[in-house]
Amino acid sequence: MHRTARLLQAADQVRKRLWASLPWGVRLASFWERFAVTTKEAFGRTIYAEFIKRGIEGMPEVNGKAPDPQRLPKDYGAKFADRAYRIVMSKVRNPALVDEILSNFIVYFISKGSALLDPSKGLKSAESLVYTALGNRVINHYKSKGRKKETPIPVSDDGESGEKEVDFPSPSELDTTDVKRLLHHLQPKLERIHPDAPLYVQLAFLEGYKDRDIIGDPAHGKPSMLPHPVTSTGIPLNIGNWSNKYKEPIREILQEGFEQFL
């Protein structure tokens, strides 16, 4: 093997190991950014969608109608997410760590935490429960790092402290096997979007490749990592047509998968 090729191969192996060593929250936040969805936007819309599914009363209407949790506007839950972000930021003062905590919280609220919601108490109570749990998660983060940090329990807008003992499990992190099972479960749906969509998600999420490396630009001599680098109409793929045609459907399937499977 040519020396340059060996160096590139070695560098790629180092990159993969570094990516695999990152906490799942960091990888998830980075992955969502590909879909032009900030962690804060994803937090507000996803947690509010869970509120709707659990029958929480007082949810904001969308165009004068009851909100559909599968079709929420991009900024739905924005004020709630802003406050959640400020609560965590005031304690950790590190934007990357805030994104990690919020991303991990999304996954575990979907899979376990939303069962603690009490629909009879309404939106303010549900929001307060989340703020409290986020505060407790920050405490748990510092405890896991061997540091003691006293963090006051946040209060809701109406001055109530919420349920002080409420917290959601602080997982050791998602297991790679869990994510692979999720992708296997979603493979038929992803393939209906594009035959290489499952491979795209694997390369981007599990292995950390950039879109420019995955998609390439075959029409201009930059090879693609995908075996079928053309659109459904036979046009060679590039980052532009991949983003415009496939990214939003992929994001919707993945978000639904996180909600139903993890």
SVG drawing of the C-alpha trace seen along z (x, -y; Angstrom):
<svg xmlns="http://www.w3.org/2000/svg" viewBox="-59 -33 64 38">
<polyline fill="none" stroke="black" stroke-width="0.4" points="0.0,0.0 1.3,-3.5 2.6,-5.4 0.1,-8.3 -2.8,-5.8 -1.5,-4.1 -1.3,-7.5 -4.9,-8.3 -6.1,-5.0 -4.4,-5.4 -5.8,-8.9 -9.3,-7.6 -9.0,-4.9 -7.9,-7.5 -10.9,-9.7 -13.3,-6.8 -11.9,-6.0 -12.2,-9.6 -15.8,-9.8 -16.7,-6.6 -15.2,-7.9 -17.5,-10.9 -20.6,-10.7 -23.8,-9.9 -25.3,-13.3 -22.5,-15.0 -22.8,-12.7 -26.6,-13.2 -26.3,-17.0 -23.8,-17.0 -25.9,-14.7 -29.1,-16.8 -27.1,-19.9 -26.8,-18.3 -30.6,-18.7 -30.4,-22.4 -32.1,-21.7 -30.3,-23.1 -30.4,-21.1 -32.5,-23.8 -35.1,-23.7 -35.2,-19.9 -35.6,-20.0 -38.6,-22.4 -40.4,-20.7 -39.8,-17.1 -40.6,-17.6 -43.8,-19.6 -44.7,-16.7 -44.5,-14.3 -46.6,-16.6 -49.3,-16.5 -49.1,-12.7 -49.6,-12.4 -52.7,-14.6 -51.3,-17.6 -53.9,-20.4 -53.1,-24.0 -50.8,-23.2 -50.5,-26.1 -52.6,-25.8 -51.2,-25.8 -53.1,-28.1 -56.1,-28.0 -56.2,-24.2 -55.2,-21.6 -51.5,-20.7 -50.5,-17.5 -47.4,-16.1 -46.1,-14.8 -46.4,-18.1 -45.3,-20.8 -43.8,-24.1 -40.0,-24.5 -40.4,-27.0 -43.0,-25.2 -42.0,-25.1 -39.3,-27.8 -39.9,-29.8 -40.0,-26.7 -36.7,-25.5 -35.1,-29.0 -35.7,-28.7 -34.5,-25.1 -31.4,-26.1 -30.8,-29.1 -31.3,-26.9 -28.6,-24.4 -26.3,-27.1 -26.4,-29.1 -25.0,-26.0 -22.5,-24.5 -21.5,-27.6 -20.4,-25.5 -22.5,-25.5 -21.2,-22.1 -22.1,-20.5 -25.5,-22.1 -26.2,-20.5 -25.0,-17.2 -27.3,-17.3 -30.3,-18.5 -29.7,-15.8 -29.4,-13.0 -32.5,-14.3 -34.5,-14.2 -33.8,-10.5 -34.5,-9.5 -37.6,-11.7 -39.1,-10.0 -38.2,-6.5 -38.9,-6.8 -39.5,-10.2 -42.7,-11.2 -44.6,-8.5 -44.2,-10.6 -46.4,-13.4 -49.7,-14.0 -52.2,-15.4 -54.5,-16.7 -51.9,-19.3 -51.6,-21.1 -48.8,-22.6 -47.1,-24.7 -46.7,-21.7 -45.3,-19.6 -42.8,-22.3 -41.8,-22.7 -41.2,-18.9 -38.8,-19.1 -37.0,-22.2 -36.6,-20.4 -35.3,-17.2 -32.8,-19.2 -31.5,-20.8 -31.1,-17.4 -29.4,-16.1 -26.8,-18.8 -26.2,-17.8 -25.8,-14.2 -23.4,-15.2 -21.1,-16.9 -21.4,-14.0 -20.4,-11.6 -17.3,-13.7 -16.4,-13.5 -17.3,-17.1 -19.8,-18.5 -21.9,-21.3 -24.9,-22.5 -27.5,-23.5 -30.8,-25.1 -33.9,-23.4 -35.4,-25.6 -38.9,-27.0 -41.8,-27.3 -43.1,-30.6 -45.8,-30.7 -43.2,-30.4 -43.9,-26.7 -40.8,-24.6 -42.3,-21.6 -41.7,-18.0 -38.2,-18.2 -37.5,-14.5 -38.4,-14.1 -35.5,-13.0 -35.0,-10.8 -32.4,-8.1 -28.8,-9.2 -27.8,-6.5 -24.3,-5.3 -25.0,-6.3 -26.8,-4.8 -25.3,-1.5 -24.0,-1.2 -26.0,2.1 -29.2,0.1 -28.6,-2.4 -27.8,0.4 -31.0,2.2 -32.9,-1.1 -31.3,-1.6 -32.1,2.0 -35.7,1.4 -35.9,-1.7 -34.1,-0.4 -37.2,0.4 -38.6,-3.1 -35.2,-4.7 -34.7,-2.7 -38.1,-3.9 -36.6,-7.4 -33.3,-6.4 -31.6,-3.0 -28.5,-4.5 -30.3,-6.4 -29.6,-3.7 -25.9,-3.7 -25.9,-7.5 -27.2,-7.5 -24.7,-4.8 -21.8,-6.7 -22.9,-10.1 -24.2,-9.0 -22.2,-5.9 -18.9,-6.8 -19.0,-10.6 -18.2,-11.2 -19.1,-14.7 -21.7,-15.0 -19.2,-16.2 -17.3,-12.9 -20.4,-10.7 -22.2,-12.3 -19.2,-13.5 -19.8,-15.1 -19.6,-12.4 -20.4,-14.8 -17.3,-16.8 -14.9,-13.9 -15.4,-13.7 -16.3,-10.1 -19.2,-9.2 -19.2,-6.7 -22.7,-5.6 -23.1,-2.8 -26.1,-4.5 -24.9,-8.1 -27.9,-9.3 -31.3,-10.8 -34.5,-9.0 -34.5,-10.7 -31.0,-9.6 -29.2,-12.9 -25.8,-12.6 -25.9,-13.3 -24.3,-16.4 -24.8,-17.9 -27.4,-20.4 -29.8,-17.9 -29.3,-15.4 -30.2,-18.1 -33.2,-19.4 -34.7,-16.1 -33.8,-13.6 -32.7,-15.1 -36.1,-16.2 -37.8,-12.8 -34.8,-11.1 -35.0,-13.4 -38.7,-12.7 -38.2,-8.9 -35.3,-9.1 -37.2,-11.3 -40.2,-8.9 -37.8,-6.0 -36.3,-7.6 -39.7,-8.2 -41.0,-4.7 -38.0,-2.4 -35.6,-3.6"/>
</svg>
